[in-house]
Each structure stands twice: as structure tokens, then as C-alpha cells.
Amino acid sequence: MVMNATDLREAIGALNITQAELARLVDVTPRAISLWLAGEREIAGPVASYLRLLLSLPSALQAKELAKLKSEDPKMYEGMYGVIFQGATGTGIAALVLSRGLIFGSDGAVKYDGTYKPSERTGYADLNLHLLVPPGVPLVQGVPAQPMVYGFDLNCSIAARGNTQLNIQTPFGQVQAAINFLRDIPI
């Protein structure tokens, strides 16, 4: 039996989940869910069968299946992220790699190292970064080049495999940043 957009909308409502959660549950992109709901693409047969089965289960078994949404795979955060940032006196770009709980990256001069873990907010990761500024490098916040190495810490949360706009308060002033998922880490 074919599932249409109305059936899908009703299933999402009956399960009390978001479109993004459904995408994670059935391992498709949120864009696929949007296309299905708009009637622009046919809903995949296995997805329709899974949803019908899930809806037919007793509520306790449904809850157990939906609990998968709460237990996130740590690998969902891994990958390369691009950062575009702007401070009071300049702009810059950087690359960050998140892998196995560790972060490393650079903007060509400043080194970024740290750790990450799943956030309490579903689908987000909390980043704890230490930035190491080499001698002779000014900061976009307006800090002139210094004669010695120095560092500072930053903490923020980003969307896993998504795009995040942030206003980050650093010890040297505010920075606006756009952090975007670029690619998976090759196996």
C-alpha cells in the first residue's frame, strides 16, 4: 500500500516527532522528508512499511523504538567543518576537523585544538576549543600582533553535520561565525 504526503504527515503527528527526527530515524536527509511531504517525490517503500509497522506497535514498543532518537551516534558529529568569522577589525576563514571526540584545525596561523561531546540539545555538539596564537599574528577582534605565543579558550555548540550561526564572546571581543559541515572524514 502506497503512503502519500497526508499519510506521512499523520504518521509524524501520531508519533509526536519532528521532520528532522523522522529523517534520522529512517536514515534519510531532512530534504527527502520535505520532498515527500510536498508530494514532489514518492515515499520510499521501506520507509512506508517501517512507519506502518511502528504505528501498529503498542505504545511501550513504539517508545522503545523512538528512544533511538535520544541515543546519538558519536560518529554523527565527525567530519570537516568550515568556519567563516568576522570581528571588529577583520574577517577570516578556518577549517576544523572533529574526530573521535577531538578537534583540530587552523585558520592558516592560529591553531585550534580541543574536544567535543554531544550536547543536551539533540543534534548538536558542544565544542571546547583552545586557540593558540603565534607571535606576529593580529586577531580579527582588534588585538594587534604580539611578540609571544598566547592562547585562549572558546566554548560553543554547533549543529552536527549542519550550518550554525554564532556570536561568540572571546576574552578579546565578540566574533560572529558561520560554521558549516563540509565533508565526512575518509575511512
ChimeraX attribute file (.defattr): number of C-alpha atoms within 10 A of each C-alpha:
attribute: neighborCount
match mode: 1-to-1
recipient: residues
	/A:1	7
	/A:2	10
	/A:3	17
	/A:4	16
	/A:5	19
	/A:6	13
	/A:7	15
	/A:8	20
	/A:9	14
	/A:10	11
	/A:11	18
	/A:12	17
	/A:13	12
	/A:14	10
	/A:15	16
	/A:16	12
	/A:17	14
	/A:18	11
	/A:19	20
	/A:20	15
	/A:21	19
	/A:22	22
	/A:23	16
	/A:24	16
	/A:25	16
	/A:26	14
	/A:27	10
	/A:28	13
	/A:29	13
	/A:30	15
	/A:31	12
	/A:32	17
	/A:33	21
	/A:34	16
	/A:35	14
	/A:36	20
	/A:37	19
	/A:38	13
	/A:39	13
	/A:40	11
	/A:41	14
	/A:42	15
	/A:43	19
	/A:44	12
	/A:45	12
	/A:46	10
	/A:47	17
	/A:48	19
	/A:49	14
	/A:50	12
	/A:51	19
	/A:52	16
	/A:53	11
	/A:54	18
	/A:55	16
	/A:56	11
	/A:57	12
	/A:58	9
	/A:59	12
	/A:60	9
	/A:61	13
	/A:62	15
	/A:63	13
	/A:64	10
	/A:65	13
	/A:66	18
	/A:67	12
	/A:68	13
	/A:69	16
	/A:70	12
	/A:71	10
	/A:72	15
	/A:73	12
	/A:74	15
	/A:75	13
	/A:76	15
	/A:77	27
	/A:78	22
	/A:79	20
	/A:80	21
	/A:81	23
	/A:82	19
	/A:83	21
	/A:84	16
	/A:85	20
	/A:86	18
	/A:87	19
	/A:88	14
	/A:89	11
	/A:90	13
	/A:91	15
	/A:92	14
	/A:93	15
	/A:94	18
	/A:95	20
	/A:96	22
	/A:97	22
	/A:98	22
	/A:99	19
	/A:100	13
	/A:101	15
	/A:102	16
	/A:103	21
	/A:104	18
	/A:105	19
	/A:106	17
	/A:107	15
	/A:108	10
	/A:109	14
	/A:110	18
	/A:111	19
	/A:112	24
	/A:113	20
	/A:114	18
	/A:115	18
	/A:116	23
	/A:117	16
	/A:118	21
	/A:119	15
	/A:120	10
	/A:121	12
	/A:122	14
	/A:123	21
	/A:124	20
	/A:125	22
	/A:126	18
	/A:127	22
	/A:128	18
	/A:129	20
	/A:130	18
	/A:131	18
	/A:132	17
	/A:133	20
	/A:134	17
	/A:135	14
	/A:136	13
	/A:137	16
	/A:138	17
	/A:139	21
	/A:140	19
	/A:141	18
	/A:142	13
	/A:143	13
	/A:144	11
	/A:145	14
	/A:146	14
	/A:147	10
	/A:148	10
	/A:149	12
	/A:150	11
	/A:151	12
	/A:152	13
	/A:153	14
	/A:154	15
	/A:155	15
	/A:156	14
	/A:157	17
	/A:158	24
	/A:159	19
	/A:160	23
	/A:161	21
	/A:162	14
	/A:163	16
	/A:164	16
	/A:165	15
	/A:166	15
	/A:167	14
	/A:168	16
	/A:169	13
	/A:170	13
	/A:171	10
	/A:172	13
	/A:173	14
	/A:174	15
	/A:175	18
	/A:176	16
	/A:177	19
	/A:178	17
	/A:179	23
	/A:180	21
	/A:181	22
	/A:182	17
	/A:183	13
	/A:184	17
	/A:185	11
	/A:186	5
	/A:187	3
